[in-house]
């Protein structure tokens, strides 16, 4: 699980979809999930549970 505490995180999926995670929002990534990459333009503070 990944929770954005502050700022924003942009996640791009292998199929070209893109999602912006802002403060207070979260998502889960499962094993065998499609490839993705994340970046930030403004910075982000994240809480990650592995």
N, C-alpha and C positions, 0 to 999 in steps of 0.2 A: 504494500500500500504506500502511496505517496501523497502527502498532504502539503499544499502550498500555504505557508504561514504568512508570507509577505512577498510582494512583487508579482511577477508572472513568469511562467515557463511555457515555451512553445514546443509541442511534440509533433513531429512529422512521421507519418506511417509510410511503410513501403509502397502502398498503393496511392501515394500522393495526398491523402487526406491530412489535414492539419488541425490541431486543437490547441487552444490557449487556456492554460490553467492559471487562475488568479487566486488571490488570498481567500482562504476558506473552502476551496474546492479540492477534491481528491480524485484519484483513480487507482485501480488495481491492475497489475500485470501478472498474467498467469504463465506458467511454463508452457512452452510451445507456442507462445503468442507471436504475431507477425513482427518483423523487424521494425525498429523505430529509432529515432534519434531526437534528443531534446536540446534546446538552446534557450538563451535569454538575452534580451536587449537591455532590459532595465535592472536585471539582477533578481534573485529569488532566494528566499529562505524556505527550505524544505524540511519536512519531517518524514523520514523513510523508515518503514518497518519491513525487514527482509524475512 
